[in-house]
Amino acid sequence: MSASSTGSRISLLIIAHNPLLRDDVARLLNEQPDISALASEPAWDAVQSLLDQTKPGLILLDSSLGPRYSLRIRDAIRDLDPAPRMIVMDLLGAPDEVLAFVQAGCSGLILKDATLDHFLTTIRSVAQGLAVLPPALAQTIFSYVVRRSGGRGIGGAREASLTPRERDVVALIAEGESNKEIAERLHIAVHTVKSHVHVILEKLELHSRLEIAAYAHRKPISRPHRLDRRD
């Protein structure tokens, strides 16, 4: 697994207002052989203490805490190495809410009506470095990307500004590859991949890997050379 696991088990911190929700979810996840879960109230001192003590690979966040809380978490974990990835659970799927969480840097979204299988699959996929967007929310993200690009879709000056290597990285993000997997595919260092992702976000004026994936899925970005080429 990726850095979001401890040994062969996924280390996960659940943050939720409702003690029944967080305790029940923790109990359910701890029944899984590959997941180790702790639960916390959202009080900031308690969350910071557990982040420091347990260094979880994933943070499972109750959507009722809101995107601003996600931003606070994102800022708090920015300097951790490796930084935990965030999943928001119990979403109603309202467009503004979905987009706000994506912009806050969440790597996975779980709707209120998600099945247990989808719930667990999302956790395991994000732990492996993937970005998971429920199909029901895809059009919301695609529409947002089109609005941001002034209706030009995937073409135009922003795509033209991408270098050949940045286009390769976009293509692999769209395939769901983690930074480590992209580095292996392109024969470059992980920190180089991170740098490319940062530049891509700036050039395309996007906020997260999910938005990059949505951007690329709307109409594939042309790639001028093979993905296994070294440079």
Buried (B, 14 or more C-beta within 10 A) or exposed (E): BBBBBBEEBBBBBBBBEEEEBBEBBBEBBBEBEBBBBBBBBBEEEEBEEBBEEBBBBBBBBBBBBBBEBBBBBBEBBEEEEEBBBBBBBBBEBEEEBBBBBBBBBBBBBBBEEBEEEBBBBBBBBBBBBBBBBBEBBBEBBBBBBBEBBEEEBBEEEBBEEBBEBBBBBBBBBBBBBBBBBBBEBBEBEBEBBEEBBEBBBEBBEBBBBBBBBBBBBBEEBEBEEEBEEEE
